[in-house]
Amino acid sequence: MIDYDLPPTQLCLASSTGDRKLTSSRIANVALQSRVMGADAAALLIAPGTTVGMSGFTGSGYPKAVPLALARRIEAAHDAGDPFSISVWTGASTGPELDGALAKAKGIDFRLPYNSDPIARGQINRGEMNYFDMHLSQVAPMAWQGFLGPLDTALVEVTAILPDGSLVPASSVGNNKTWLDRADQIILEVNRWQNPALEGMHDIYYGTALPPHRVPIPLIRPDDRIGQPTFRCDPAKIVAIVETDTPDRNQAFKAPDQSATAFSLSPEAAHPLNADMDRYRERIILRPQEMSNHPELIRRLGCIAMNGMIEADIYGNVNSTHVMGSAIQNGIGGSGDFARNAYISIFMAPSTAKGGAISTIVPQVSHVDHINQDVQVIVTERGLADLRGLAPKQRARLVIEKCVHPDYRAMLADYYERALRDSYGKHSPALLGEALSWHQRFIATGSMQFFSGQ
């Protein structure tokens, strides 16, 4: 392992914007030191109308300097009357310096596969940004198959560049391996904030192939190592290297993300983890998301999937992406990868939302992400409904009894009894003219509650 804390080399390099930087010991490949430049100079290498694959997964390991510089460049172009936007691919969600800055600059024309930024969400729901919400495990295969189109630039944060030119990944892996392989040109951000002890934590598997050459993935136990600790990279494709020293900007939340392609912690937890990375490196393995979310591995390893949801209906269908059926919240992410293939598939939510104005258990979900065959257990703070092995009518009674808030239980029980009596079919009783009326009532009145006089 390299001693990354050696003093920076004294090689001074001028970027095309005139700024000068000292090349740090994080860039140990001598030939690549000549490609160090400032963020503004690197942003000039991204052309309008192109597609950029950026690192980042759940707010970890995303580029932080070049997207901000690119946003400034886009704003200046718009002020001059020039249209300028790009397509952005990532691993999953990122941070305010990427999605937030580019969305504020109105610089994203197309986005995949996941978004959690509020500015971008608003543009998506107003029809100003095209968004492809897709299963995370399918992004890399579809990129390789060519269905997503060409990838012009990879913009990836790494911890270090080793003497042989290999790249030490940062706090997330995501789709970075695919972006580095597929892109025509590569821009790297070498982030000194990322602890050098990350070297050795990652397991980058290069054995995937497209049919008919695909072979089984030789991972039997979660702690198996089947790849290498660094990214391979064609040095000829690296057109810029930008040095940064900026922390990941995850939001505070109650529980850490357990994804095996990134670690996403609150700011209060991220700093002590980063300071003690030597110890954690022996206990955590980060893989590309095409591995961490691979259906073959999820089923083989017997994973237990615990996913959040926006709403579920009485038969166990789950909506995890769209509010009132049409407004995207974030995206399906990896929930579908795990729900269908997990040993146990659990979906969770509070029984109500918006201060009780919304019931998260409804007669029929307004948008289906996970069909009832993929949903085994539903949990709210009211209780748990284990739906495994139950017929639809058995499921409905159990969900109403165990998971529905008392303010809505009588309403839902009344709907179900009338559906039993008047439904066209008796297998999964439904009143088609009424099944989505709860959502329509919320849109019209601000509450799903049915008050007297309505």
PEDA-V322365 format. One record per residue. N is the residue number from 1. RES is the residue in one letter. PHI is phi in whole degrees, 0 to 359 (NA if undefined). D_CENTER is the distance of its C-alpha to the mean C-alpha in Angstrom with 1 decimal. Layout:
# PEDA-V322365
n=<N & N>
res=<RES & RES>
phi=<PHI & PHI>
d_center=<D_CENTER & D_CENTER>
This chain:
# PEDA-V322365
n=<1 & 2 & 3 & 4 & 5 & 6 & 7 & 8 & 9 & 10 & 11 & 12 & 13 & 14 & 15 & 16 & 17 & 18 & 19 & 20 & 21 & 22 & 23 & 24 & 25 & 26 & 27 & 28 & 29 & 30 & 31 & 32 & 33 & 34 & 35 & 36 & 37 & 38 & 39 & 40 & 41 & 42 & 43 & 44 & 45 & 46 & 47 & 48 & 49 & 50 & 51 & 52 & 53 & 54 & 55 & 56 & 57 & 58 & 59 & 60 & 61 & 62 & 63 & 64 & 65 & 66 & 67 & 68 & 69 & 70 & 71 & 72 & 73 & 74 & 75 & 76 & 77 & 78 & 79 & 80 & 81 & 82 & 83 & 84 & 85 & 86 & 87 & 88 & 89 & 90 & 91 & 92 & 93 & 94 & 95 & 96 & 97 & 98 & 99 & 100 & 101 & 102 & 103 & 104 & 105 & 106 & 107 & 108 & 109 & 110 & 111 & 112 & 113 & 114 & 115 & 116 & 117 & 118 & 119 & 120 & 121 & 122 & 123 & 124 & 125 & 126 & 127 & 128 & 129 & 130 & 131 & 132 & 133 & 134 & 135 & 136 & 137 & 138 & 139 & 140 & 141 & 142 & 143 & 144 & 145 & 146 & 147 & 148 & 149 & 150 & 151 & 152 & 153 & 154 & 155 & 156 & 157 & 158 & 159 & 160 & 161 & 162 & 163 & 164 & 165 & 166 & 167 & 168 & 169 & 170 & 171 & 172 & 173 & 174 & 175 & 176 & 177 & 178 & 179 & 180 & 181 & 182 & 183 & 184 & 185 & 186 & 187 & 188 & 189 & 190 & 191 & 192 & 193 & 194 & 195 & 196 & 197 & 198 & 199 & 200 & 201 & 202 & 203 & 204 & 205 & 206 & 207 & 208 & 209 & 210 & 211 & 212 & 213 & 214 & 215 & 216 & 217 & 218 & 219 & 220 & 221 & 222 & 223 & 224 & 225 & 226 & 227 & 228 & 229 & 230 & 231 & 232 & 233 & 234 & 235 & 236 & 237 & 238 & 239 & 240 & 241 & 242 & 243 & 244 & 245 & 246 & 247 & 248 & 249 & 250 & 251 & 252 & 253 & 254 & 255 & 256 & 257 & 258 & 259 & 260 & 261 & 262 & 263 & 264 & 265 & 266 & 267 & 268 & 269 & 270 & 271 & 272 & 273 & 274 & 275 & 276 & 277 & 278 & 279 & 280 & 281 & 282 & 283 & 284 & 285 & 286 & 287 & 288 & 289 & 290 & 291 & 292 & 293 & 294 & 295 & 296 & 297 & 298 & 299 & 300 & 301 & 302 & 303 & 304 & 305 & 306 & 307 & 308 & 309 & 310 & 311 & 312 & 313 & 314 & 315 & 316 & 317 & 318 & 319 & 320 & 321 & 322 & 323 & 324 & 325 & 326 & 327 & 328 & 329 & 330 & 331 & 332 & 333 & 334 & 335 & 336 & 337 & 338 & 339 & 340 & 341 & 342 & 343 & 344 & 345 & 346 & 347 & 348 & 349 & 350 & 351 & 352 & 353 & 354 & 355 & 356 & 357 & 358 & 359 & 360 & 361 & 362 & 363 & 364 & 365 & 366 & 367 & 368 & 369 & 370 & 371 & 372 & 373 & 374 & 375 & 376 & 377 & 378 & 379 & 380 & 381 & 382 & 383 & 384 & 385 & 386 & 387 & 388 & 389 & 390 & 391 & 392 & 393 & 394 & 395 & 396 & 397 & 398 & 399 & 400 & 401 & 402 & 403 & 404 & 405 & 406 & 407 & 408 & 409 & 410 & 411 & 412 & 413 & 414 & 415 & 416 & 417 & 418 & 419 & 420 & 421 & 422 & 423 & 424 & 425 & 426 & 427 & 428 & 429 & 430 & 431 & 432 & 433 & 434 & 435 & 436 & 437 & 438 & 439 & 440 & 441 & 442 & 443 & 444 & 445 & 446 & 447 & 448 & 449 & 450 & 451 & 452 & 453 & 454>
res=<M & I & D & Y & D & L & P & P & T & Q & L & C & L & A & S & S & T & G & D & R & K & L & T & S & S & R & I & A & N & V & A & L & Q & S & R & V & M & G & A & D & A & A & A & L & L & I & A & P & G & T & T & V & G & M & S & G & F & T & G & S & G & Y & P & K & A & V & P & L & A & L & A & R & R & I & E & A & A & H & D & A & G & D & P & F & S & I & S & V & W & T & G & A & S & T & G & P & E & L & D & G & A & L & A & K & A & K & G & I & D & F & R & L & P & Y & N & S & D & P & I & A & R & G & Q & I & N & R & G & E & M & N & Y & F & D & M & H & L & S & Q & V & A & P & M & A & W & Q & G & F & L & G & P & L & D & T & A & L & V & E & V & T & A & I & L & P & D & G & S & L & V & P & A & S & S & V & G & N & N & K & T & W & L & D & R & A & D & Q & I & I & L & E & V & N & R & W & Q & N & P & A & L & E & G & M & H & D & I & Y & Y & G & T & A & L & P & P & H & R & V & P & I & P & L & I & R & P & D & D & R & I & G & Q & P & T & F & R & C & D & P & A & K & I & V & A & I & V & E & T & D & T & P & D & R & N & Q & A & F & K & A & P & D & Q & S & A & T & A & F & S & L & S & P & E & A & A & H & P & L & N & A & D & M & D & R & Y & R & E & R & I & I & L & R & P & Q & E & M & S & N & H & P & E & L & I & R & R & L & G & C & I & A & M & N & G & M & I & E & A & D & I & Y & G & N & V & N & S & T & H & V & M & G & S & A & I & Q & N & G & I & G & G & S & G & D & F & A & R & N & A & Y & I & S & I & F & M & A & P & S & T & A & K & G & G & A & I & S & T & I & V & P & Q & V & S & H & V & D & H & I & N & Q & D & V & Q & V & I & V & T & E & R & G & L & A & D & L & R & G & L & A & P & K & Q & R & A & R & L & V & I & E & K & C & V & H & P & D & Y & R & A & M & L & A & D & Y & Y & E & R & A & L & R & D & S & Y & G & K & H & S & P & A & L & L & G & E & A & L & S & W & H & Q & R & F & I & A & T & G & S & M & Q & F & F & S & G & Q>
phi=<NA & 284 & 279 & 286 & 266 & 299 & 301 & 301 & 294 & 265 & 283 & 266 & 231 & 259 & 273 & 289 & 266 & 97 & 278 & 238 & 228 & 269 & 283 & 277 & 288 & 291 & 253 & 269 & 275 & 298 & 297 & 277 & 296 & 287 & 258 & 286 & 205 & 283 & 296 & 296 & 293 & 295 & 297 & 294 & 274 & 259 & 271 & 302 & 79 & 264 & 250 & 239 & 268 & 249 & 287 & 128 & 208 & 50 & 75 & 241 & 64 & 262 & 293 & 237 & 261 & 294 & 301 & 296 & 295 & 295 & 298 & 297 & 295 & 294 & 299 & 296 & 295 & 296 & 298 & 273 & 86 & 260 & 290 & 206 & 207 & 225 & 263 & 237 & 247 & 220 & 278 & 204 & 288 & 231 & 222 & 295 & 287 & 250 & 301 & 297 & 292 & 290 & 292 & 300 & 279 & 54 & 254 & 251 & 271 & 216 & 223 & 208 & 256 & 203 & 215 & 233 & 285 & 294 & 292 & 296 & 301 & 297 & 293 & 298 & 286 & 267 & 78 & 267 & 226 & 281 & 224 & 252 & 273 & 217 & 298 & 295 & 292 & 265 & 295 & 298 & 301 & 292 & 295 & 293 & 285 & 90 & 290 & 268 & 91 & 287 & 244 & 279 & 224 & 255 & 241 & 231 & 275 & 228 & 275 & 195 & 246 & 279 & 305 & 277 & 90 & 288 & 246 & 276 & 297 & 264 & 279 & 217 & 251 & 53 & 260 & 301 & 302 & 292 & 299 & 296 & 285 & 268 & 288 & 288 & 220 & 231 & 242 & 249 & 253 & 263 & 261 & 292 & 295 & 294 & 295 & 298 & 291 & 297 & 301 & 104 & 282 & 267 & 229 & 263 & 267 & 251 & 263 & 286 & 210 & 278 & 302 & 267 & 264 & 293 & 234 & 302 & 280 & 278 & 248 & 253 & 238 & 303 & 264 & 295 & 242 & 241 & 234 & 231 & 279 & 228 & 277 & 279 & 205 & 285 & 298 & 293 & 274 & 282 & 257 & 202 & 228 & 242 & 268 & 226 & 209 & 223 & 286 & 298 & 246 & 288 & 274 & 293 & 207 & 282 & 221 & 287 & 290 & 257 & 298 & 268 & 246 & 197 & 243 & 238 & 236 & 297 & 305 & 294 & 268 & 294 & 293 & 294 & 297 & 297 & 288 & 245 & 294 & 304 & 285 & 288 & 301 & 276 & 239 & 231 & 235 & 253 & 235 & 303 & 292 & 292 & 266 & 298 & 250 & 286 & 305 & 301 & 284 & 302 & 289 & 297 & 275 & 69 & 293 & 258 & 262 & 236 & 239 & 279 & 214 & 276 & 199 & 225 & 258 & 292 & 260 & 100 & 288 & 235 & 253 & 244 & 229 & 240 & 278 & 54 & 81 & 220 & 260 & 294 & 268 & 227 & 161 & 285 & 56 & 261 & 298 & 290 & 303 & 274 & 301 & 284 & 248 & 286 & 297 & 225 & 248 & 244 & 239 & 226 & 192 & 299 & 288 & 224 & 221 & 53 & 64 & 97 & 286 & 236 & 268 & 277 & 249 & 229 & 300 & 211 & 295 & 279 & 203 & 252 & 258 & 229 & 290 & 299 & 292 & 260 & 248 & 256 & 223 & 243 & 230 & 234 & 291 & 278 & 160 & 234 & 245 & 271 & 265 & 295 & 79 & 257 & 287 & 306 & 292 & 294 & 300 & 301 & 297 & 291 & 297 & 297 & 290 & 264 & 245 & 275 & 295 & 305 & 294 & 242 & 295 & 294 & 300 & 287 & 297 & 296 & 302 & 294 & 296 & 291 & 295 & 302 & 278 & 249 & 295 & 302 & 237 & 253 & 285 & 232 & 303 & 210 & 257 & 298 & 285 & 239 & 301 & 256 & 293 & 296 & 292 & 296 & 294 & 297 & 299 & 279 & 240 & 91 & 207 & 280 & 296 & 259 & 269 & 300 & 96 & 273>
d_center=<30.7 & 31.5 & 32.7 & 30.2 & 32.2 & 35.1 & 36.2 & 34.7 & 36.7 & 39.0 & 38.0 & 37.6 & 35.6 & 35.8 & 33.0 & 33.9 & 33.5 & 36.2 & 34.4 & 35.2 & 33.1 & 34.0 & 32.2 & 30.9 & 31.3 & 27.6 & 28.5 & 31.0 & 31.4 & 34.5 & 34.1 & 30.6 & 31.9 & 33.5 & 30.2 & 29.2 & 29.2 & 28.0 & 24.8 & 26.9 & 28.5 & 25.2 & 23.9 & 27.1 & 26.0 & 23.3 & 25.1 & 24.7 & 23.3 & 21.5 & 18.1 & 16.1 & 13.4 & 12.0 & 10.6 & 8.0 & 5.2 & 5.3 & 8.3 & 10.0 & 12.0 & 11.5 & 14.8 & 16.7 & 20.1 & 20.1 & 17.7 & 20.1 & 23.1 & 21.8 & 21.4 & 25.0 & 26.2 & 24.7 & 26.3 & 29.6 & 29.5 & 29.0 & 31.9 & 34.0 & 33.3 & 31.2 & 28.1 & 25.2 & 21.6 & 19.1 & 16.3 & 12.9 & 10.6 & 7.8 & 5.6 & 2.2 & 4.2 & 7.5 & 11.0 & 14.1 & 15.8 & 13.5 & 12.1 & 14.7 & 17.5 & 17.1 & 16.8 & 19.8 & 21.6 & 20.9 & 19.8 & 16.9 & 18.5 & 15.6 & 11.8 & 9.3 & 7.1 & 5.0 & 6.8 & 8.1 & 11.0 & 14.3 & 16.3 & 14.1 & 13.8 & 17.6 & 18.1 & 16.2 & 18.3 & 21.4 & 21.0 & 20.8 & 17.6 & 16.8 & 13.3 & 12.5 & 10.2 & 10.0 & 9.6 & 7.3 & 10.7 & 12.4 & 11.0 & 13.2 & 16.2 & 16.2 & 16.2 & 19.0 & 20.8 & 21.0 & 19.8 & 17.4 & 20.2 & 21.0 & 18.9 & 21.1 & 19.6 & 17.2 & 16.5 & 15.4 & 16.0 & 18.1 & 20.4 & 23.6 & 25.4 & 27.9 & 31.5 & 30.8 & 28.0 & 25.2 & 22.1 & 21.0 & 17.2 & 15.9 & 13.8 & 10.8 & 11.4 & 8.5 & 10.4 & 13.0 & 15.8 & 15.5 & 15.4 & 18.4 & 20.2 & 19.9 & 20.2 & 23.7 & 23.5 & 21.5 & 21.2 & 20.5 & 20.0 & 21.7 & 20.8 & 23.7 & 22.0 & 20.0 & 22.6 & 24.5 & 24.6 & 21.1 & 23.1 & 23.5 & 20.5 & 18.5 & 19.3 & 18.6 & 20.0 & 21.6 & 23.3 & 21.3 & 23.3 & 23.5 & 26.1 & 28.9 & 28.4 & 25.6 & 26.7 & 25.5 & 23.0 & 25.3 & 23.2 & 25.2 & 24.3 & 21.1 & 23.0 & 24.2 & 23.7 & 23.9 & 22.8 & 23.4 & 22.2 & 21.6 & 20.4 & 23.2 & 23.6 & 26.4 & 27.9 & 29.6 & 26.3 & 25.5 & 26.8 & 25.8 & 24.9 & 24.2 & 24.8 & 22.9 & 23.2 & 20.5 & 18.4 & 14.7 & 14.6 & 12.6 & 14.1 & 16.5 & 15.7 & 17.9 & 16.3 & 14.2 & 11.0 & 12.6 & 10.1 & 12.3 & 10.2 & 10.0 & 12.0 & 11.0 & 14.3 & 16.2 & 18.4 & 21.3 & 20.0 & 18.3 & 21.8 & 23.8 & 21.3 & 21.4 & 25.2 & 25.6 & 23.4 & 26.4 & 26.6 & 22.9 & 22.7 & 24.9 & 22.9 & 19.2 & 18.1 & 14.8 & 14.3 & 12.5 & 9.7 & 12.3 & 14.4 & 12.4 & 11.3 & 14.6 & 16.7 & 19.9 & 18.9 & 17.5 & 20.8 & 22.9 & 21.8 & 22.1 & 18.8 & 18.9 & 15.9 & 15.5 & 13.2 & 13.7 & 15.2 & 16.7 & 19.9 & 21.8 & 25.2 & 28.3 & 27.8 & 24.3 & 22.2 & 18.9 & 17.1 & 13.6 & 12.7 & 16.0 & 18.4 & 22.0 & 20.9 & 20.1 & 18.0 & 14.2 & 12.6 & 8.8 & 8.1 & 8.7 & 5.5 & 7.5 & 10.3 & 12.5 & 12.5 & 13.8 & 15.9 & 18.2 & 18.7 & 18.8 & 22.2 & 21.7 & 19.2 & 19.0 & 17.7 & 18.5 & 19.2 & 22.1 & 24.9 & 25.1 & 23.2 & 24.7 & 27.5 & 28.6 & 28.6 & 26.0 & 26.3 & 23.1 & 25.4 & 27.0 & 29.4 & 26.9 & 23.2 & 22.8 & 19.9 & 19.3 & 15.9 & 17.5 & 21.2 & 23.6 & 24.1 & 20.6 & 21.0 & 23.4 & 23.3 & 22.7 & 23.0 & 23.9 & 26.0 & 29.0 & 28.6 & 27.2 & 27.9 & 27.9 & 28.0 & 28.5 & 31.7 & 32.4 & 33.6 & 32.2 & 35.0 & 34.7 & 31.0 & 31.8 & 34.5 & 32.5 & 29.5 & 31.9 & 33.8 & 31.1 & 28.0 & 29.4 & 30.4 & 34.2 & 34.2 & 32.8 & 34.2 & 37.6 & 36.1 & 33.9 & 36.8 & 39.0 & 36.7 & 36.4 & 40.2 & 41.0 & 38.5 & 40.4 & 43.5 & 42.7 & 39.8 & 40.5 & 39.5 & 39.5 & 36.8 & 33.9 & 35.9 & 34.5 & 36.2 & 34.6 & 36.0 & 34.8 & 31.5 & 29.4 & 32.0 & 30.2 & 27.4 & 30.1 & 32.1 & 29.2 & 28.8 & 32.7 & 33.5 & 30.5 & 30.8 & 30.5 & 33.7 & 36.8 & 39.5 & 43.2 & 44.4 & 41.2>
